[in-house]
Amino acid sequence: VGTYLPVAGSQSAESCIPCFPGSFSTVMGNEDYCPPCPAGSYSAALRSTNCTVCPKGGYCASEGAASAAMAFTPCLAGTYNPSEGASSIASCTECPPGTFGASNGATSSDECEKCPAGFFQPVSGASNIGQCRQCPLHSTSDKGVVDPSGCLCLPGYYNPDGAATDAAIERCRLCPSGADCSRA
């Protein structure tokens, strides 16, 4: 295994041709060739009998890759891949709304950071904190809020419209004299 010999009549096992990095053979007495490692894997050693799966955090799109460095493409910031053996960018999942992923090669949704308090993020796949949008004037939010309706007026202010529809609209107004606006 790990070699091939396309001609008959060899005098010794040393005549067998080793599988080169990027290929493998599990067959004893292989007469044909060593097939390339499929996309999603690679083999770095001479005489490989199997291929190593691509690591988490990215994908290996090329067939016949001879090393992880040669084959591996990390998922872009704002995405992650928790699975080994991925062969395409489609395996990279976007960070959910309310979060952002600042680094390449993330392996888990846990690496997607929540937008800070006072901000919201309505789209998936945000790649930096700058994509988190600030709550409207005189309002704040918890971490990881998805839309402006999660932005509550600060104590001393109130929202006469009930719910936010657009973060650009100033919706929190100063509490009128004699009213109790002590809670968010």
N, C-alpha and C positions, 0 to 999 in steps of 0.2 A: 504494500500500500504506500501511497505517496510518490510513486514512480510510474513510468510507462515504458514500453519498448515496442515500436511499430514493426520490427522485423523479427523473423524466426531464426533460430540457430545460435543463440547467445551461449557463450561458454560459462558465464558466471552472473550473479546478481549485480555485480559492479557495472555491468553493461547497461543496466536499466537507467533511463534518463529521469532525473528528479523533477518533480513538479516544482515549477518556479513560484516565487511569491506572487500572490494574486490568483493562484490556482490550487487545486487539491485533487486527491484521488483516494477513494475508499475501497477500490477494487484491487484484489490481489491478482497479479497476472494481467494487468491492464495493457491491452495491445494498441489502444487508440491514442489518446491524449489526456492531459489533465484538464478538466473543465474549469472555466473561470469561476471564482466566487461570485455568487449572485449579488445584485444590488442589495444593500442592507447588511453587508458583511465584507470581510477582507481576510487575507492570510499573509502574514509577514515572513513566515519561515520557508526555507527550502524543504521539500518533501512533506508538505502539509497533507494531513489526512482529513482535515476539516477546516471550516472557515470560522472566524471569530465574528460574533454579531456586533453590529455598530452600537456604540454606547448611547445611553440616554442623553437628552439635551440637544439632539440634532438628528441628522440622517446621513446615510451613505448612498448616494445616487448612482455611483459608477459600478459597473460590473468589472470584476478582475482587479480590484484594488489590492495593492501590496502592503499597505500600512493604514493605520487609523488616521494618521496625519494626511495621507494622500486622499483618503476617502471621505473623511468626516466634514460635514458642514454644520456648524452650530445653528440652532434656531435663532432667529433675529430677536432683538429686544422687543418686548411686548407679546412674546409667545414662549411656549415651553413644550417639551416632549418627555413624558414620564416613562416611555417604553424603549426597550432595546430593539435593535434590528430594523429600524425605520429606513425606508428607501426613498422617501420623497419629502418635499417641504410640506405636503398635505398632512404629515404627521405632527407638525408643529401647531399646537392649539393656542388660540389667542387668549390673553388675559381677559377676564370678564369685565364688564362695565363696573365702574367704581374703583378700578385698580389700574396700575401700570406696571410694566416689567422693564426695568432699566438696563438689564444686562443680557448679553447674548449667551446662548447655551443653557438656559434654565431647564431644570429637570422636573419641576413640580409647580403646581398652581400656588403653592406656599411661597414661591419666589415672586409672585405678583404682589406688589405692595398696595395697600389701600391708600386712596387719596386722603390727604390730611383733613382734619376738622376744618370747616369753613369752605370746603370745596366739594365739587361733584364731578362725575365723569360718565357721560351717557353712552360712550361707544366701547366696543371691545378692541383689544390689541394696542392700547396706548403704550408707548415706549418710554415716556419720561414724565416726570412730575409736572412739567410745563403744560401737558395736555389736560391736566385737571383744571376745571373751570371754577372760578371763584363764585361763591354764593352772592346773591344780590346785596346791595348796600343795606346795612343794619340787620343782617341775618347771618346765621351760622348753621353748621351741620355736624353730624357725627362723622367719623372716618368712614370711607368707602361708600358714600352716598352716590346713587346712580343718576338722579335727575334733580332739577331745582325744587321740586315739591318736597324734597328732603331737607331743604334749607328753611329753618324756623327763625322767625323774627326774634331779635335779642330782647331781653327784658327792657321795658320802657318803650317798646314799639309794638305795633299790631299790623295785621294784614287785613284790610277791608275786603279783599277779593276772595279770601278763603284759601286758595291754593295757587302756587306759582305755575305759570305757563311758559315763561321765558326768563332766563337768568339776566337778560339785559334790562329788564323792566324793574325800576325801583318800586318794590311792592310793600315794603315795611314802612309804616308811617309812625311818627311820634305819637305816643299815647296821649289822648286828650285829657285835659284837666278833669279830675274827679273820677277817672276810670282806673281800674286795677290791671296793669299790664306787667305784673311782677314775674310771670313765668315766660319761658320761651314759647 
